[in-house]
Amino acid sequence: VTVMETRRVTGVDVQGAAEQLDRLLGDPRDPGNPYGFAAAVTRDERDEFPDELCAALRDAGFHLNYLPRELGGTFRSFPHSLALVRTAARRDLNAVPATMFSITAATCLLLHGTPEQQRHAAAILRRGGSVAFALSEAEHGSDLLANTARLERDGDGWRLTGRKWMVGLGQRCEAAYVVARTGEHGPGAFSAVLLDLAGASDKHLERGPEVRTSGMRGIDFADLDFNDFPVPADALVGRPGQALEAAVRAQQVVRVMSTAGSLGCADTALRLSLDFAAGRRVARTSVLEAPHPRRELAVAASAMIAADAVAIAAARAVHVAPEAVSVWGCAAKHVVAEAAADVIDRCAGVLSTRAVLRTGGPGGGIFQKLRRDAELVRVADASPLANLRSFAAQLPAVATAAQGDAEEPPRGAAQSDTLRAVFALDSPLPPYDPSRLDLNARGTDPVTAGLAPVAMRARRSLFEGGADEIAALIERLTDEIDMLSVHAARARASSNPCDLIDLAEKFAYLHAAACCLHLWWANRHLSLVGWAERYPTLYEAHPGTPAWLGGALGYLLAKATGTDPRRKPVLLNGALETVLDLHASERLFSAVPVRLARPADRQRP
Ligand SMILES: Cc1cc2nc3c(=O)[nH]c(=O)nc-3n(C[C@H](O)[C@H](O)[C@H](O)COP(=O)(O)OP(=O)(O)OC[C@H]3O[C@@H](n4cnc5c(N)ncnc54)[C@H](O)[C@@H]3O)c2cc1C
């Protein structure tokens, strides 16, 4: 297993690389920019693959951002890749599937492929090809144990028969990591093979017609129909029976990275809506100042800031606490995808008719496209329910560990070190070691388990600073987390299976709220979101301001408890002010506020 070398990656490093990429691609609002919104809408209307955009991204090494340097890739760290991918996704989400769908197969190969298999796949990726991941079957969806595609022994090797569904880049891929049945029962009945498909005969492989989708138009999803496909012995990846475990562990990383797509779509939705709201006048004021749209934008800003914090934490956790990512990563994917959908819905309300224009309007009609695209990110890899189900069974143990003692952290110094390494953005990350990804977090969620002592000190500090309302939210958060074990016991005893899923969703939002608090607490000496042009360095702007924290906590606690986030407008306004600051200074809506391309930055090919 390859342990990826990670440079010391601080927020500043991450920011610099993403700024460079965004400048290279130019201002997306420019209607003449081939990498801008209008061009993306034109491709969407024509169901076109983003060839020109991909070529520019390949020239910048973007397409190898998940491949380790030892294999010729450009990977530095997950937060680094997260920032890069969101800056590409904000202009056209299709940039992500077009250049990164091979991340799942590549991660599986890192987990259990031979060095030769890893090098072979890397060579394909380096020359701009793709290695597909073929797991799903139309009849079974996320019920993977019911899959029927089968590998039958044939001499030293096998023959593969069966139909794989919705394979990303299925028409153009040169190779595929295919999961198929070699046994009869249980998760150990599936094995993986790495197949070269480039020269496959029509008799043995039929690449179905493009599966047309509402979003990600122009990306080729295809069914791969294998018929007695000859599989050489050395195509087996790992040992027989290992495939599902490898696929599930790889998908943990993919789910974390998928948050970049959701964040990119939400960023553009909010940015265009703020442009519109500032410029459009209604009833003698701007839409931005009118009470109802302003409140909707405040909720959207709070959801955006919260989603950003959750995604950054999860990306860092893949390095620091990979053993916990089976819960952490899936909870993050849920919250970020749902929050992005909420941002987009509320912005659609503000944009009104302009949200549905296919051409013209803000971003030349990109809004209706990004809305469809974000919906695909939400269900890619697993339905929201399947994602929640994937960690629900772990919750009773996780909830017990989360019953906090403010004075005595259950795992003491080690836990504090983990939290500091994840949340202090200026602390170096350890190398990414995929072998530490685990199917089960074994009752450990450092975020909720380590919350109590941080919450106690944070509340005291906020009370002293006069931020009583935010301090009160933290008290509610710790109460809710303390109650999780009671809810978990009830859900386990309940005859209603929805109870455990509802608990998983509640947990995801509480975990997310706890992430926001840890992020604020660990970076009080730094400026997180809230940077503005007038400050000479990133870290000198409003260090420690809790303004964004109030909005993020207010939003996430409302989602966790099934209440309406609009009930706390004052707190949400703190997040809106932060977002307006970032909007005015043309920065990503992020704790790592990447400076975005401006018209003067445009570099034409
Ligand atoms: C953008 C995109 C890219 C994709 N790329 C690939 C790819 O490269 N390779 C690949 O193999 N596949 C790919 N897929 C397919 C993807 O993996 C499937 O979407 C996934 O398997 C989920 O299948 P499903 O939608 O049928 O959902 P399911 O999870 O099967 O859900 C169907 C319905 O059943 C419900 N449900 C599911 N499980 C349960 C349960 N246990 N109890 C009660 N209800 C349940 C769900 O809530 C949902 O309402 C892609 C899909 C998308 C959208």
Ligand as a Chemical Component Dictionary entry (heavy atoms), coordinates in Angstrom:
data_LIG
# 
_chem_comp.id                   LIG 
_chem_comp.type                 NON-POLYMER 
_chem_comp.pdbx_formal_charge   0 
_chem_comp.three_letter_code    LIG 
# 
loop_
_chem_comp_atom.comp_id 
_chem_comp_atom.atom_id 
_chem_comp_atom.alt_atom_id 
_chem_comp_atom.type_symbol 
_chem_comp_atom.charge 
_chem_comp_atom.model_Cartn_x 
_chem_comp_atom.model_Cartn_y 
_chem_comp_atom.model_Cartn_z 
_chem_comp_atom.pdbx_ordinal 
LIG C1  C1  C 0 -23.397 10.805 -11.177 1  
LIG C2  C2  C 0 -23.362 9.339  -10.962 2  
LIG C3  C3  C 0 -22.181 8.634  -11.243 3  
LIG C4  C4  C 0 -22.135 7.275  -11.072 4  
LIG N1  N1  N 0 -20.981 6.613  -11.393 5  
LIG C5  C5  C 0 -20.912 5.284  -11.219 6  
LIG C6  C6  C 0 -19.741 4.568  -11.573 7  
LIG O1  O1  O 0 -18.751 5.147  -12.070 8  
LIG N2  N2  N 0 -19.700 3.237  -11.355 9  
LIG C7  C7  C 0 -20.756 2.581  -10.828 10 
LIG O2  O2  O 0 -20.654 1.376  -10.645 11 
LIG N3  N3  N 0 -21.901 3.211  -10.504 12 
LIG C8  C8  C 0 -22.006 4.545  -10.699 13 
LIG N4  N4  N 0 -23.162 5.210  -10.406 14 
LIG C9  C9  C 0 -24.295 4.458  -9.902  15 
LIG C10 C10 C 0 -24.400 4.664  -8.391  16 
LIG O3  O3  O 0 -23.435 3.952  -7.739  17 
LIG C11 C11 C 0 -25.779 4.317  -7.961  18 
LIG O4  O4  O 0 -26.432 5.557  -8.020  19 
LIG C12 C12 C 0 -25.873 3.742  -6.579  20 
LIG O5  O5  O 0 -25.584 2.389  -6.650  21 
LIG C13 C13 C 0 -27.218 3.962  -6.014  22 
LIG O6  O6  O 0 -28.168 3.229  -6.756  23 
LIG P1  P1  P 0 -29.715 3.620  -6.739  24 
LIG O7  O7  O 0 -29.903 5.008  -7.145  25 
LIG O8  O8  O 0 -30.443 2.553  -7.463  26 
LIG O9  O9  O 0 -30.034 3.726  -5.250  27 
LIG P2  P2  P 0 -30.503 2.749  -4.161  28 
LIG O10 O10 O 0 -29.651 3.061  -2.984  29 
LIG O11 O11 O 0 -30.603 1.341  -4.550  30 
LIG O12 O12 O 0 -31.884 3.374  -3.892  31 
LIG C14 C14 C 0 -33.086 3.187  -4.613  32 
LIG C15 C15 C 0 -34.211 3.554  -3.683  33 
LIG O13 O13 O 0 -34.298 2.574  -2.672  34 
LIG C16 C16 C 0 -34.106 3.152  -1.400  35 
LIG N5  N5  N 0 -33.291 2.215  -0.625  36 
LIG C17 C17 C 0 -32.011 1.844  -0.855  37 
LIG N6  N6  N 0 -31.618 0.938  0.053   38 
LIG C18 C18 C 0 -32.639 0.751  0.879   39 
LIG C19 C19 C 0 -32.867 -0.084 2.017   40 
LIG N7  N7  N 0 -31.936 -0.918 2.452   41 
LIG N8  N8  N 0 -34.036 -0.004 2.635   42 
LIG C20 C20 C 0 -35.004 0.814  2.171   43 
LIG N9  N9  N 0 -34.878 1.599  1.084   44 
LIG C21 C21 C 0 -33.710 1.565  0.451   45 
LIG C22 C22 C 0 -33.379 4.474  -1.668  46 
LIG O14 O14 O 0 -33.625 5.444  -0.677  47 
LIG C23 C23 C 0 -33.987 4.882  -2.972  48 
LIG O15 O15 O 0 -35.231 5.494  -2.725  49 
LIG C24 C24 C 0 -23.258 6.575  -10.583 50 
LIG C25 C25 C 0 -24.433 7.283  -10.296 51 
LIG C26 C26 C 0 -24.485 8.642  -10.484 52 
LIG C27 C27 C 0 -25.758 9.371  -10.193 53 
# 
loop_
_chem_comp_bond.comp_id 
_chem_comp_bond.atom_id_1 
_chem_comp_bond.atom_id_2 
_chem_comp_bond.value_order 
_chem_comp_bond.pdbx_ordinal 
LIG C1  C2  SING 1  
LIG C2  C3  SING 2  
LIG C2  C26 DOUB 3  
LIG C3  C4  DOUB 4  
LIG C4  N1  SING 5  
LIG C4  C24 SING 6  
LIG N1  C5  DOUB 7  
LIG C5  C6  SING 8  
LIG C5  C8  SING 9  
LIG C6  O1  DOUB 10 
LIG C6  N2  SING 11 
LIG N2  C7  SING 12 
LIG C7  O2  DOUB 13 
LIG C7  N3  SING 14 
LIG N3  C8  DOUB 15 
LIG C8  N4  SING 16 
LIG N4  C9  SING 17 
LIG N4  C24 SING 18 
LIG C9  C10 SING 19 
LIG C10 O3  SING 20 
LIG C10 C11 SING 21 
LIG C11 O4  SING 22 
LIG C11 C12 SING 23 
LIG C12 O5  SING 24 
LIG C12 C13 SING 25 
LIG C13 O6  SING 26 
LIG O6  P1  SING 27 
LIG P1  O7  DOUB 28 
LIG P1  O8  SING 29 
LIG P1  O9  SING 30 
LIG O9  P2  SING 31 
LIG P2  O10 DOUB 32 
LIG P2  O11 SING 33 
LIG P2  O12 SING 34 
LIG O12 C14 SING 35 
LIG C14 C15 SING 36 
LIG C15 O13 SING 37 
LIG C15 C23 SING 38 
LIG O13 C16 SING 39 
LIG C16 N5  SING 40 
LIG C16 C22 SING 41 
LIG N5  C17 SING 42 
LIG N5  C21 SING 43 
LIG C17 N6  DOUB 44 
LIG N6  C18 SING 45 
LIG C18 C19 SING 46 
LIG C18 C21 DOUB 47 
LIG C19 N7  SING 48 
LIG C19 N8  DOUB 49 
LIG N8  C20 SING 50 
LIG C20 N9  DOUB 51 
LIG N9  C21 SING 52 
LIG C22 O14 SING 53 
LIG C22 C23 SING 54 
LIG C23 O15 SING 55 
LIG C24 C25 DOUB 56 
LIG C25 C26 SING 57 
LIG C26 C27 SING 58 
# 
